[in-house]
Amino acid sequence: MESFVCTSPSFKHKGGIPKKFTCEGENISPALEWKNAPKNTQSFALIVDDPDAPAGTWVHWVVFNIPGTQTHIPEGQLPKGAQQGTTSFKKQEYGGPCPPVGHGIHHYHFKLYALKTKLTVDDGADKSMVEKAMQGNILAQTELVGTYERKK
């Protein structure tokens, strides 16, 4: 069986994230696509974070209960039926890359999880609450990494 994989038409794995998807651009979420999820997947969860942030890992997007039949997230949209958690920006929405100026290249991890159930957490749950709810329910996971640097 082919492995579960997440890609984006907006940037290549380990490649630069276009400014459009950052705080210096439109600050909208990039399109994501995935394939080869396990057949019994009931839902997906997506956590986007930056482990290079000076104050520790910064959470940019938390999405869960993405329908198990879904194979993509359109640019700037939330899949129908999906719920959003709270990010480090204290918002329930995508927050694009926005590293401190002159801090070098940051790596943004788009972590997608195929789950054997829908999660029973409320809208606004933070990353740790979603990760706790996922324990024992992860069928497969994949990761897409993009980079970004603010120079001025």
N, C-alpha and C positions, 0 to 999 in steps of 0.2 A: 504494500500500500504506500502511496506517495504521502509525504509528510505534510502536516498542517502548516500552511504558510500565509503570511500577511504581506501584502505589497501596497504600493501607492503609485498612481499615475503621476503624482505631484513631485515625488523625489525617489531616488534610488536608496536601497539599504546602505547605510553608512555614508550617504551623500548629504549634500547641503539642502536644508529646507528653504524653499523660496520665501523671500521677504513678505509676500502676500499673506502667509500663514503665521506671521509673527506680530508682535506689538508695534513694529515699525511699518507694518503694512495694514491689511484689512482685518487681521487678527481673527480669521475664520479657520475652521478645521480643514485639514487636507482630506481629499478623498482617500478611502482605504478599501482594499479588496482582499478577500481571502478565499482559499480553496482547500479541499481535502479535510474538512472538519469530520470528526467521527460521526457515523450515521445516527447515533442516538443522542446527539446534541440537542438539548432543550432550550438553551440560551447561551449568549456570549456576554462576556464582560471585557471592557477595555480600560486600561489604566495607562495614562501618559504621564511620565515624570522625568525629571532632570536630576540625576545623582551628582552632577558637577556643581550644583548651586552652593554658594559660599556658606549658607546657614544649614546645609544638609539637603537631602532630597526634596525637591520642589515638585508638587503635584499640579499638572496642567489640565488634566481632564479625567473624570471618572464617569464611566457609562456602564450601566448594567441592565440585565433583562432585555438585551437585544434579542429579538426572536431567533430561535434556532434555525429557521429557514433562511435567514438573511445571509448574504454573501458579500455585502459591501456597505459602506457608509458614504453617501454622496458628500461632495465638498460643501462645507458650511451648513450641514444638516445633522439632525439627530434622527436615527431610524424610528419609524412609527412604533409605538409601544415601549420604547426604551426609556429608562430612567437615568437621571444624572445625579451624581454625588457632588459633594462640595470639594473644591480645589484649594490649593494653598493661597489662591487669590480671594478666598472666602466667598466664592460664587459657584452657582450650579450651571456652569457653561464652560466651553472650551476657552482656555487662556493660552495664547501662543507663546512661543519662545521669546524671552525678554531678559537675557542674561545681563549682568552689569557690564557697562562699557569698559573695554580693556581687560576683561576677565578671561579672555581666550575662548577657544571653541568649547561649546557645551554639547553634550550628547542627550538627545531626547528619545526615550524608550517608549514605543507604542506597544504595550504588552496586551495581547489578545488571548482570552481564555475561552475554551469550549467547555461548557458545563452540562452536567447531567440533570440539572433542575433549574427552575427560576429561583432567584434569590429572594428571601423574605426580609429585605431591609427597606427602609423608607427612603423616599426622595431626599437628597441632601446628605445621605450617609457619606462619611469620609473614606479615604482609601483603606485605612486599617479595618473599618467595619465591613467593607466589601470583601477584603482579603480574608477576614475571619469567616464570613458567610460562605466563601468559596471553599474553605477547607473540607476535604473529603469529597468534593463535587467536581473537581477538575478532571476532564477527560483528556484534554490536550492543551498545550499552550504554544504560542509562537511570539516572536518579537521582531519589530521593524525599528531600526535606529536611524535617526536623522540628526544632522549637526547644524548648529547656528552660532554665529559670533557677531556681537555688536561692536563696531569699531569706533563709533563717534556718537 
